[in-house]
Structure formats: structure tokens, C-alpha cells
């Protein structure tokens, strides 16, 4: 579970954070940091399954998974069904989790047209409707 989390932070805008993540990856598996830079597809294959798993966690964990998912944009289209399932949790109808919904909407928007099948579900499921 540490490798996907570290892989995600290698793109952090704070250079010291990105460097520390890259250093930790090198200690886990020499050459991994360079492979992630050379092969963006590998990074996606490493991180997306962890995000899908996180979408099954608490609403808070889900919100952060949605936020991370947004960074993948259209490359995350295969996880739209998982994102839709995560947004159907009745617990998210509590207004204190509106921020989770917003992050879910943002992720779907970043995915783009491939996420259009989620629109009817969102209109039926979101507490505002």
C-alpha cells in the first residue's frame, strides 16, 4: 500500500516532498522511481487499483480517493463504475459529506464524456435532488 501512495506524491509541487517520495521508492525497489517517470501508464496501473480499494472505505477516505482520481482525468475512465458505486452509499446523504460529493463530481468531470453514464445516477442519488 505504501508504493501507490508514494508514487502519487512523486508529482507533488513541493520539490522536497516529491524528492523524498522518489527516494523512498528507490529504497523499496531500485529503479522504480525512474520507471514511474518514464512510463506514466505504469504509474496509473499502480495507483488506480488502490484508489478503487479506497473508494470502499469511510466517506472521508472516499473523498480523498476522489480527489486523487481527478488527477488521472480521462485515463481513469475504467473506474467510473466504481466511483458510481461509491457515491451510492446512503451514508453520503448526510450533509456533512457534501464535500465528498463535490470531489466525486470533480473526478467525474475530469474523466469527461466517458463518465456521462453517471449523470442519471447522480441526479437520483445526491441529497440535493
C-alpha positions in Angstrom: 0.0 0.0 0.0 3.0 2.3 0.5 4.2 2.2 -3.1 1.0 3.6 -4.7 0.8 6.4 -2.1 4.5 7.3 -2.7 4.0 7.0 -6.4 1.3 9.6 -6.3 3.4 12.1 -4.3 6.3 11.9 -6.8 4.3 14.7 -8.7 3.9 16.9 -5.6 4.5 20.6 -6.4 6.8 20.8 -3.4 10.1 19.6 -4.7 11.3 18.3 -1.3 8.1 16.2 -1.0 8.5 14.7 -4.5 12.2 14.0 -3.9 11.5 12.3 -0.6 8.9 10.1 -2.2 11.2 9.2 -5.1 14.0 8.4 -2.6 11.6 6.1 -0.6 10.6 4.3 -3.8 14.2 3.8 -4.7 14.8 2.2 -1.3 11.8 -0.1 -1.7 12.7 -1.1 -5.3 15.8 0.3 -7.0 14.8 1.8 -10.4 11.1 2.2 -9.6 11.1 5.9 -9.4 12.7 6.2 -12.8 10.3 3.7 -14.3 7.3 5.7 -13.0 8.7 8.9 -14.7 9.4 7.1 -17.9 6.1 5.1 -18.1 3.1 7.1 -16.9 0.9 4.1 -17.8 2.7 2.1 -15.2 2.0 4.7 -12.6 -1.7 4.6 -13.5 -1.7 0.8 -13.3 -0.1 1.0 -9.9 -2.3 3.7 -8.3 -5.8 3.2 -9.8 -6.4 -0.2 -8.1 -5.5 1.4 -4.7 -7.9 4.3 -5.4 -10.7 1.8 -6.2 -10.0 0.0 -3.0 -10.0 3.3 -1.1 -13.4 4.1 -2.6 -14.8 1.3 -0.5 -13.6 2.9 2.7 -15.1 5.5 5.0 -16.7 8.6 3.5 -13.6 10.6 4.4 -11.2 8.1 2.7 -13.5 8.1 -0.3 -13.4 11.9 -0.6 -9.6 11.8 -0.7 -9.6 8.9 -3.2 -11.9 11.0 -5.5 -9.6 13.9 -5.2 -6.6 11.8 -6.2 -8.6 10.2 -9.0 -9.3 13.6 -10.5 -5.6 13.9 -11.4 -5.9 11.0 -13.9 -8.6 12.7 -15.9 -9.8 10.6 -18.9 -7.2 7.9 -18.2 -9.4 6.9 -15.2 -12.5 6.1 -17.3 -12.4 2.4 -16.4 -13.1 3.2 -12.7 -16.3 5.2 -13.4 -18.5 2.2 -12.3 -16.5 2.0 -9.0 -16.9 5.7 -8.5 -20.6 5.5 -9.2 -21.0 2.6 -6.6 -19.0 4.6 -4.0 -21.3 7.6 -4.5 -24.4 5.5 -3.9 -23.6 4.8 -0.2 -26.6 6.0 1.9 -24.1 7.4 4.4 -23.2 10.1 1.9 -26.7 11.6 2.2 -25.6 13.2 5.4 -24.9 16.9 4.7 -21.6 16.7 6.4 -20.4 14.7 3.5 -21.3 17.2 0.8 -17.6 17.8 0.3 -17.2 14.1 -0.7 -19.9 14.5 -3.3 -18.2 17.6 -4.7 -14.9 15.7 -5.0 -16.8 12.9 -6.7 -18.4 15.3 -9.1 -15.0 16.9 -9.8 -13.5 13.4 -10.5 -16.3 12.6 -12.9 -15.9 16.0 -14.6 -12.2 15.4 -15.0 -12.8 12.0 -16.6 -15.0 13.7 -19.1 -17.5 12.2 -21.6 -16.7 8.7 -20.5 -18.3 9.5 -17.2 -21.6 10.7 -18.7 -23.3 7.4 -17.8 -23.1 8.6 -14.2 -25.3 11.7 -14.6 -28.7 9.9 -14.1 -27.4 8.2 -11.1 -26.1 11.4 -9.6 -29.4 13.1 -10.2 -31.2 10.3 -8.4 -28.7 9.8 -5.6 -27.5 13.2 -4.5 -29.4 14.5 -1.4 -30.0 17.9 -3.1 -32.3 16.3 -5.7 
